[in-house]
Amino acid sequence: MRAGFLDAWENAAAGKPRTADHGVSFASYDDMHRVLAPSRLAIVKIMAGQGPLAIREVARRVGRDVQAVHRDITTLINAGIIDREEGGVVFPYDEIDFAFKVSAAA
């Protein structure tokens, strides 16, 4: 982590553009849509840039049952979308960028 910070610091000092250091890939659009279903995407959206949140607080913010939100958060953690920290769960980014490639059918 320290090395990554130092690289980012040196690049910024040299005027080099910042590069993303985290990404999640899915084998297909269907896989992505299964993990980032609308209810789960709503969770990620309210967590963006908020720091660690308790699962109960996430549930309150999205207006859903705590057990259902817990299941969705477990899916998001397993997919590498959000992280569990000492203070709760966190989506440590301010935004999500989606990129799609569409190829001709085989």
Number of C-alpha atoms within 10 A of each C-alpha: 6 7 8 10 10 11 12 17 14 12 14 12 9 9 9 11 9 10 8 6 7 8 9 9 12 11 7 11 13 11 12 14 13 12 19 19 13 11 14 19 16 14 21 23 15 13 23 17 14 13 15 19 17 15 17 15 12 24 17 13 13 17 10 13 12 16 12 12 21 15 12 19 23 16 17 20 16 12 16 14 19 21 17 15 12 9 10 15 20 24 25 15 14 12 12 13 5 7 6 7 6 6 6 4 4 3
